[in-house]
Amino acid sequence: MHTLARTLRQQYLGALALALVVAGGATFAATGQSLVLGGNNEAGKTSILKNTGDGPALTIKNKPGQPPFKVNSRKVVNNLNASSIQGFGPGAFMKSDGAQVLYASASPLTTSGQILSNSVYVPKAGTVVMLITGTCGGPSTTIHALILGVDGDTRSASNAGGGACSFAHSWPIAAPDLIDITAEWNPSVSSFLYGTVLVFFQPS
């Protein structure tokens, strides 16, 4: 009797090993079964993971440089929020229709040097306009000069004397691009600039 039982057990284990070899060694869980880590899991209806305590319902940890998960659909996931896209935060993006403000900031009291250095995303072909307006201080003979630039293409704008002053230039953009915008204050003598920096985009 013991010999028969041992023989049947050996036959069963042999058949199980053969099945795993044929299946490529894969393990599989279907609807109603427990989740199999490192294996295939398939269900005939939506699976729900609910946490009734504090903290998130699910935490995913992975090796650095590897995505936490992947999907096979391009459909929108409701209520899924992201703080960045391709490494860029929301401040780098804008609506593509109509004139838009790419950048706006009050310029600090500046006597010389760079007053603007930033990167912004332009979603389509059009024109970028940079405007700096405010108050220039210094002798009446002072030539106030700003070096404005987009992606290294610099333009000089100047204004003489003290009081209200403004500087502006425009650049054509041929296609969607992440552009660098810069402005450098370069007066002929000691003076100051205090105003507002505005960068606009007008689609073609």
C-alpha positions as CSV (number, residue, x, y, z in Angstrom):
1,M,0.0,0.0,0.0
2,H,2.8,2.4,0.9
3,T,4.6,1.5,-2.3
4,L,1.4,2.4,-4.3
5,A,1.0,5.7,-2.6
6,R,4.7,6.6,-3.1
7,T,4.4,5.7,-6.8
8,L,1.3,7.8,-7.3
9,R,2.9,10.8,-5.5
10,Q,6.0,10.5,-7.7
11,Q,3.8,10.4,-10.8
12,Y,1.9,13.5,-9.7
13,L,5.1,15.5,-9.0
14,G,6.5,14.4,-12.3
15,A,3.4,15.5,-14.2
16,L,3.5,18.9,-12.3
17,A,7.2,19.4,-13.2
18,L,6.4,18.6,-16.8
19,A,3.6,21.1,-16.9
20,L,5.8,23.9,-15.5
21,V,8.5,23.1,-18.1
22,V,5.9,23.3,-20.9
23,A,4.5,26.5,-19.5
24,G,8.0,28.0,-19.4
25,G,8.1,27.9,-15.6
26,A,5.4,30.7,-15.4
27,T,2.9,31.0,-12.5
28,F,-0.6,32.3,-13.1
29,A,-3.4,33.6,-10.9
30,A,-7.0,34.1,-12.2
31,T,-10.2,35.7,-10.9
32,G,-10.8,35.0,-7.2
33,Q,-7.2,33.8,-6.5
34,S,-4.4,35.5,-4.6
35,L,-2.1,37.9,-6.3
36,V,1.1,36.2,-7.6
37,L,4.2,38.3,-7.2
38,G,6.5,38.0,-10.2
39,G,3.9,36.1,-12.2
40,N,0.9,36.7,-14.4
41,N,-2.4,37.8,-12.9
42,E,-5.6,38.0,-14.8
43,A,-9.2,38.8,-13.7
44,G,-12.6,38.9,-15.4
45,K,-13.6,42.2,-13.6
46,T,-12.1,45.3,-12.0
47,S,-9.8,44.7,-9.0
48,I,-10.1,47.2,-6.2
49,L,-7.5,48.1,-3.6
50,K,-8.9,50.0,-0.7
51,N,-7.1,51.4,2.4
52,T,-9.4,52.2,5.3
53,G,-6.5,53.6,7.4
54,D,-4.1,56.4,6.9
55,G,-1.7,56.8,4.0
56,P,-1.9,55.7,0.4
57,A,-3.6,52.6,-0.8
58,L,-0.6,51.5,-2.8
59,T,3.1,52.4,-2.7
60,I,5.3,51.3,-5.6
61,K,9.1,51.2,-5.2
62,N,11.5,50.6,-8.0
63,K,15.2,50.8,-9.0
64,P,16.4,54.3,-9.9
65,G,15.9,55.1,-13.5
66,Q,13.1,52.6,-14.0
67,P,9.4,53.5,-14.5
68,P,7.2,52.5,-11.6
69,F,4.6,50.9,-13.9
70,K,3.5,50.8,-17.6
71,V,0.2,50.6,-19.4
72,N,-1.0,49.5,-22.8
73,S,-3.7,52.2,-23.3
74,R,-3.7,55.8,-24.3
75,K,-7.0,56.5,-22.6
76,V,-7.2,59.4,-20.1
77,V,-7.2,58.2,-16.4
78,N,-9.7,60.2,-14.4
79,N,-8.3,62.1,-11.4
80,L,-4.7,61.0,-12.1
81,N,-2.5,64.0,-11.3
82,A,1.1,64.6,-12.3
83,S,3.5,67.3,-11.1
84,S,5.7,67.1,-14.2
85,I,5.7,66.0,-17.8
86,Q,9.1,64.8,-19.3
87,G,10.7,66.5,-16.3
88,F,9.0,69.9,-16.8
89,G,6.7,71.4,-14.3
90,P,3.4,73.1,-15.0
91,G,5.1,76.5,-15.3
92,A,6.8,75.4,-18.5
93,F,3.5,74.7,-20.3
94,M,0.8,76.9,-21.7
95,K,-2.4,76.8,-23.7
96,S,-1.7,76.8,-27.5
97,D,-4.5,79.0,-28.8
98,G,-4.3,82.8,-28.7
99,A,-1.7,85.2,-27.3
100,Q,-0.2,84.0,-24.0
101,V,2.1,85.3,-21.3
102,L,5.1,83.1,-21.1
103,Y,6.8,84.9,-18.3
104,A,6.0,87.8,-16.0
105,S,8.0,89.2,-13.1
106,A,8.9,92.4,-11.3
107,S,12.5,93.3,-11.9
108,P,14.5,94.0,-8.8
109,L,16.4,97.2,-8.4
110,T,19.3,96.5,-10.8
111,T,22.6,98.4,-11.3
112,S,24.2,95.9,-13.7
113,G,24.2,92.3,-14.7
114,Q,21.6,89.7,-15.7
115,I,18.0,90.4,-14.7
116,L,16.4,87.4,-16.5
117,S,17.4,83.8,-17.2
118,N,14.7,81.3,-17.7
119,S,13.3,78.5,-20.0
120,V,9.7,78.4,-21.3
121,Y,7.9,76.0,-23.7
122,V,6.4,77.3,-26.9
123,P,3.8,74.9,-28.2
124,K,3.7,75.9,-31.8
125,A,5.1,78.3,-34.4
126,G,4.6,82.0,-33.7
127,T,6.4,85.1,-32.3
128,V,7.9,85.7,-28.9
129,V,7.9,89.3,-27.7
130,M,10.0,90.4,-24.7
131,L,9.1,93.7,-23.0
132,I,10.8,95.3,-20.1
133,T,9.3,98.5,-18.8
134,G,9.8,100.7,-15.7
135,T,12.0,103.4,-14.4
136,C,15.6,104.1,-15.4
137,G,17.7,106.3,-13.1
138,G,21.0,108.1,-13.8
139,P,22.4,111.2,-15.4
140,S,20.6,112.7,-18.4
141,T,23.5,111.6,-20.6
142,T,23.2,108.0,-19.6
143,I,22.5,105.4,-22.3
144,H,20.5,102.6,-20.7
145,A,21.0,99.4,-22.6
146,L,19.5,96.0,-22.3
147,I,20.7,92.9,-24.1
148,L,17.7,90.7,-24.7
149,G,18.0,87.1,-26.0
150,V,16.1,84.0,-27.1
151,D,18.1,80.8,-27.5
152,G,21.3,82.8,-27.8
153,D,19.9,85.2,-30.5
154,T,20.6,88.5,-28.7
155,R,19.2,92.0,-29.5
156,S,20.2,95.3,-28.0
157,A,17.6,97.9,-26.9
158,S,18.5,101.3,-25.5
159,N,17.0,104.3,-23.8
160,A,18.6,107.6,-22.9
161,G,18.3,109.7,-19.7
162,G,16.3,109.1,-16.5
163,G,12.6,108.5,-15.9
164,A,10.2,106.1,-17.6
165,C,11.9,103.7,-20.0
166,S,11.0,100.6,-21.9
167,F,12.8,98.0,-24.0
168,A,11.3,95.5,-26.4
169,H,12.2,93.0,-29.2
170,S,10.5,90.1,-30.9
171,W,11.7,86.7,-32.3
172,P,10.0,84.3,-34.7
173,I,9.6,80.7,-33.5
174,A,9.4,78.1,-36.3
175,A,8.2,75.1,-34.4
176,P,7.3,73.8,-30.9
177,D,10.4,74.3,-28.7
178,L,11.8,74.8,-25.2
179,I,13.4,78.2,-25.5
180,D,15.9,80.1,-23.2
181,I,15.1,83.7,-22.5
182,T,17.6,86.2,-21.1
183,A,18.0,89.9,-20.4
184,E,21.1,91.7,-19.2
185,W,21.3,95.3,-18.0
186,N,24.3,97.1,-19.4
187,P,24.2,100.9,-18.9
188,S,27.0,103.2,-20.1
189,V,27.5,104.7,-16.6
190,S,26.3,103.9,-13.1
191,S,22.5,103.9,-13.1
192,F,19.6,101.6,-12.2
193,L,16.6,99.9,-13.6
194,Y,13.4,99.1,-11.7
195,G,10.4,97.7,-13.6
196,T,8.5,94.7,-14.9
197,V,9.7,91.9,-17.2
198,L,7.0,90.5,-19.6
199,V,7.4,87.8,-22.3
200,F,4.5,87.1,-24.6
201,F,3.8,84.5,-27.3
202,Q,1.6,85.0,-30.3
203,P,0.8,81.9,-32.3
204,S,1.1,82.2,-36.1
